[in-house]
Amino acid sequence: YFLNFWGENSAMMEKVVANIAALRDFCKQNGIPVYYTAQPKEQSDEDRALLNDMWGPGLTRSPEQQQVIAALAPDEDDTVLVKWRYSAFHRSPLEEMLKETGRDQLIITGVYAH
């Protein structure tokens, strides 16, 4: 879904995906936890808030595009959190999970990671 604008097979997206995969592999090799965030398949207009303005109805209209692309799919030992807003901390246990693991920094990646 989020790759549609650029084209999943565009040279730029291939480079982005390769870089994210390399970073993820480095983290796993060095004991750095990997967390994924993903929007829920169904969201009310209230939950979507500003996402409606930017993306319209979003993933509810594209169920075939709701998964993380295969090249970056989470492993069994990864954590996938529901992302309700632009902030991954909103309505999620991310902050507590970071505290529990003694982490105080994040490496953020993604097509629209900013």
Contacts in CASP RR format, 6 or more apart in sequence:
PFRMAT RR
TARGET T0000
AUTHOR 0000-0000-0000
METHOD contacts of the structure
MODEL  1
YFLNFWGENSAMMEKVVANIAALRDFCKQNGIPVYYTAQPKEQSDEDRAL
LNDMWGPGLTRSPEQQQVIAALAPDEDDTVLVKWRYSAFHRSPLEEMLKE
TGRDQLIITGVYAH
1 58 0 8 1.000
1 59 0 8 1.000
1 62 0 8 1.000
1 65 0 8 1.000
1 66 0 8 1.000
2 111 0 8 1.000
2 112 0 8 1.000
3 13 0 8 1.000
3 69 0 8 1.000
3 111 0 8 1.000
4 65 0 8 1.000
6 12 0 8 1.000
6 13 0 8 1.000
6 111 0 8 1.000
7 13 0 8 1.000
8 69 0 8 1.000
13 111 0 8 1.000
16 110 0 8 1.000
16 111 0 8 1.000
17 69 0 8 1.000
17 71 0 8 1.000
17 72 0 8 1.000
19 109 0 8 1.000
20 72 0 8 1.000
20 109 0 8 1.000
20 110 0 8 1.000
21 71 0 8 1.000
21 72 0 8 1.000
23 107 0 8 1.000
23 109 0 8 1.000
24 34 0 8 1.000
24 72 0 8 1.000
24 109 0 8 1.000
26 32 0 8 1.000
27 33 0 8 1.000
27 34 0 8 1.000
27 107 0 8 1.000
28 34 0 8 1.000
28 75 0 8 1.000
28 77 0 8 1.000
32 107 0 8 1.000
33 79 0 8 1.000
33 97 0 8 1.000
33 101 0 8 1.000
33 103 0 8 1.000
34 74 0 8 1.000
34 75 0 8 1.000
34 78 0 8 1.000
34 79 0 8 1.000
35 78 0 8 1.000
35 79 0 8 1.000
35 80 0 8 1.000
35 81 0 8 1.000
35 88 0 8 1.000
35 94 0 8 1.000
35 97 0 8 1.000
36 68 0 8 1.000
36 74 0 8 1.000
36 78 0 8 1.000
36 79 0 8 1.000
36 80 0 8 1.000
36 81 0 8 1.000
37 80 0 8 1.000
37 81 0 8 1.000
37 82 0 8 1.000
37 83 0 8 1.000
37 88 0 8 1.000
37 92 0 8 1.000
37 94 0 8 1.000
38 66 0 8 1.000
38 68 0 8 1.000
38 80 0 8 1.000
38 81 0 8 1.000
38 82 0 8 1.000
38 83 0 8 1.000
39 51 0 8 1.000
39 58 0 8 1.000
39 59 0 8 1.000
39 66 0 8 1.000
39 82 0 8 1.000
39 83 0 8 1.000
39 84 0 8 1.000
40 47 0 8 1.000
40 82 0 8 1.000
40 84 0 8 1.000
41 59 0 8 1.000
41 60 0 8 1.000
41 63 0 8 1.000
41 66 0 8 1.000
42 60 0 8 1.000
43 51 0 8 1.000
43 59 0 8 1.000
43 60 0 8 1.000
43 84 0 8 1.000
45 52 0 8 1.000
47 84 0 8 1.000
48 56 0 8 1.000
48 58 0 8 1.000
49 85 0 8 1.000
50 85 0 8 1.000
50 86 0 8 1.000
51 58 0 8 1.000
51 85 0 8 1.000
51 86 0 8 1.000
59 65 0 8 1.000
59 66 0 8 1.000
67 73 0 8 1.000
68 74 0 8 1.000
74 80 0 8 1.000
79 97 0 8 1.000
81 88 0 8 1.000
81 92 0 8 1.000
81 93 0 8 1.000
81 94 0 8 1.000
82 91 0 8 1.000
82 92 0 8 1.000
83 90 0 8 1.000
83 92 0 8 1.000
84 90 0 8 1.000
84 91 0 8 1.000
84 92 0 8 1.000
85 91 0 8 1.000
88 94 0 8 1.000
89 95 0 8 1.000
98 104 0 8 1.000
98 106 0 8 1.000
END
